[in-house]
């Protein structure tokens, strides 16, 4: 029997991944998940199981440019070579971008202070075959001023019951939003939101509801009333997962 080596360091790893072919982050039986392939790669690197903690449990089809994980490692691979060693064991749709040793108290989820998501919209007459996996095509003109009026209504601390999934089991629906705005990135309209944390499917529900409100010509005040009424039945359709990216996670350091 192989004796397990003593754990020696806590590592923080920044991941990017294409969520298209994953059933979300969290391990599921007989389903391909990001956590599953990451832990499999770490098992091959360490020769024993390694459990990871993630800053955000992205849903099926959601992508990440700045997911953060942490785990204890007894690997002898130097920090500066760890990303390369891990990437050689990961599938092509997941990559370790950077690896940093952190103190023992660091936890990818519980010590995170803010999370930034972006949702990509493509106003176009047809779906772009090269971008269709990473954005929602909107076949009409969008009113940027009105959309930003909606986005501004959710700044601050609010009860986001209206925009939570019906099966969300969070103990509290209160969340703090630090920034919320639509902007242009090339030919895309991007919704960027930064908050302390988010309810299940909250960002996608916000995007879907704002798009519906824009198509109906609702005022920002009317959109704010949807938030204030705390009624899930008032929300619009949840936007597809494919346009959503976990962009960055912010910590005290």
ABEGO torsion letter per residue (X at the ends): XBBBBBBABBBBBBBBBBAAABBEABBBBGBBBAAAAAAAAAAAAAGBBBBBBBABBBBBGBBBAABBBBBBBABABBAAAAAAAAAAABBAABBBABBBBBBAABBAAAABABBBBBBBBBBBABBBAAAAAABBBBABBBBAAAAAAAAAAABEBBBAAAABBAABABABABBBBABBBBBBBEABBBBBBBBABBBBGAAAAAAAAAAAAAAAGBBAAAAAAAAAAGBAAABBBBBBAAABBBABBBBAX
